[in-house]
Amino acid sequence: MAGDRKTAVSYYDAVLYESDIHLLEPSQWLNDAILSFVFEYFCNDHSELKDSTQTVFLHPSTARLLLFLDKATLQESILKPIGAHKADVVLLPVNDGAGSEKANAGSHWALLAVKPATATSFYMDSFKSDVTLSIADKFSVVLHNCLGTNSNSSLIQVPFPQQVNHNDCGMYVIAAAELVGLHGISHETTFKDLTPDYIAKQRYRWKEIVDQYRHHG
């Protein structure tokens, strides 16, 4: 329907249509647009994250470029301008369709946290997808290479709560990204509070946040 393609939210580099916002309803799979909005919100309006220089949030579309651009371009055009070289952790959503040049090509999200100072990456997956893990490993190698820590970097699979359906992976990514942004991540980090009930409540929370930025009239 034409109304579904009407711009509902324009927020920094994120644009949401009505059809995107509908995905925050229960039993819906989140797309690139929703995750981009949330990561923009973390950087610009989140009360505890907006002024942080310790955490860098990469949009899904930006993360996808890691597999297609050369090292020099990534360093100069993407990573240095956002402060990735100085950050304690770089967070990026990993999609199982990231190898495709088309947006929304995949069907599963996971989260990758890259810590340049310790040459370590942490992988969080609510559905244990081997395909997504393989792509996350590629992202990790590229980022550590660009940030100068590739020679001895390691990828750690974090014990992570498992979703009870086939559509909440994006919400788990959002919830985990917020927790890592607030508290950091290490070998001891636990995500036991990300229960199905917590994730369900997060959908309503983000729907309310998005509504605050909705165009009226």
N, C-alpha and C positions, 0 to 999 in steps of 0.2 A: 504494500500500500504506500501511496505517496507520502502520507503523514509520517510513516516510519522512517523516512529518509530526511525529514526536517531536522536541522541542527537544533538540538535541545540544550547542549552545554558546550561552550567554548572556554577552555580553561588552560592558559599558558599553551603548551604544545599538544594538549589533548582536546579532541573533539568527540562528542557523544551525540548520536542520533537517538530517537525514541526507541528504536529497535535494540540499541545497545543497552539502554537503561532497563529495558524489559528483562535483560539477562540477569539482573540482580534479584529477580523473583525466585522463589524456591524451585529446585529441579532444573535449573538452567545452567548451561556451560558458559563460563566467562570467556570473552574474546580479548584480542589485543587492546581494543579501545578502552575497555574497563580497567585493565591492568595499567595502561598508560596514564589514565586519569588518577588512579590511586597513587602511583609512584610520583606524579606531579604534586599531588596533595601532600605526600610525605615531605617533599622538598620545599614547598611554599607556604602551607597553612597548618600543618600538623604542629600543635603547640610545643611538642618536645623534640621534634626532628627538623623543623624548618631552618634552623640556624646551625645545624650540625655540619661540620666539615669532615667528620670522621667516617661518615657513611655516604657512599655514592649509589644512587638508584638508576640503573639502566633500563630504559623503555624496552619492551619486546622488539619493536622495530629496530632500535639501535643495537640490541643484542644480536639480532639476525645478521647485521652487517659484519660482525666479527668473522663470519665464515666466508665473506665475499670480498673484503677489502685487504689491501696489502698492509704490512706492518707500519710503514711510514705514515700512510694516510690515517690509519687507526690512531696512532700516537698523536699526530698533530691536529687532526680534525675532530676527533671524538674524545679520546681519553684525557689529554692534557686540559682542554677547555673545561671539563667537568671536575677536574681535580682528582682523577683516579690515582695518579702517582703519589699523592699525599694522603689519601684516605686510608683508614684502618681496614675497612672492608668495602668491597664493591659487590652489590647485590644485583642479580639479573634473573628474570624468569626464563626458564628453558622450555621450549615447546618441541614436541616430537616431530613437528613439521618444519623445524628451523632450517633444514637443508634446502627447502624450497624457497624461491624468490617471491612466492605469493604469500600475502598476509592470511592469517587464519587457515593455514594449510593443514595444521595438525589437530589432534584431539585430546592432548594431555599436557598439563603444565607441571613443572617441578621448579625448585629454587636452587640457585647456585650462589654461594657466598665465597668470594675470593679475597684472601688476606695477603697482600703483597709482601708485607714485612716478614711474614713467617713462611712464605712460599707454600701456602696451604690453601686448599679449596674444600668447602663443605657442601655436600649435596643432600638436599631434603626432598623426599618424594613420597606423596601420600598414596601412591598406587604401584610403586616398584616396577617402573617401566625400563626394560633393558635398552630400548631405543632412545629414550630420553636421557638415560645415564650415559650412553655413548656420545650423544650430542653435548651433554654437559662436560664430559671429559675433553672434547674438542674445544669448547669455549674456554675451559680452564687453561689448556695449553696455550691457546692464542693470547689470553690475557696475561698470563705469567711471562710469556715471551715478550709481549709489548711493554710490560712493566719491569722487565729485567730480572725475573726470578724463575725462568723456565727450567734451568738446568737441574734443579733438585726439588721441583714442586711435587706435591702429592694431592690426591683427591680422596676425601674421606666421606663415606656414606654414613650420614647421621641417623641413629635410631629415630624414627619419625612416626607419628600416629597415622593410621591407615583409614582412608575414607570408606564410608559404608554404602556409597552409591557410585554412579559413573559421571557425576557432574560437579563435584565440589573441589576438584583439584586446584582450580584457580583461587578459590577462597582460602585454601590451605597455604598457597603461595603468599597471598596478601597478608594473612595472619602471621606467618612465619617471618616475612620480611619486616613487618612492624616490630616484632619481638627482637629480632636481630639488630635492627636499627636502634632500638632503645637500650638493649643490654649487651650487645656484642655477641660473639659466638666463639666457642672453644670446644675442646674434646668433652668437657663436662656439661655443656649446654643441654637442657632437656626441654621438650615440647609437649610434655604430658598434659598441659592445660588445654591443648587444642582438641577438645572433645567434639563429637558431632553436635551437641547442643550449643557449644561455644561458636562453632562455625556457622550454625543456623542463625544465631543472633547477629553475627558479623554481616550477614547478607542484609538484614534490616538496618543495621547501623550504616552501612555504606550507601544504601538506598536513600536514607535520610540526609547523608552528607551530600550526595549528588544533587538531591532536590534543592539544596541551598543555592546551587549555582545554575539552576535551570533558567533558561530564558523565559520571560513572561510577556504576554501580549502578542 
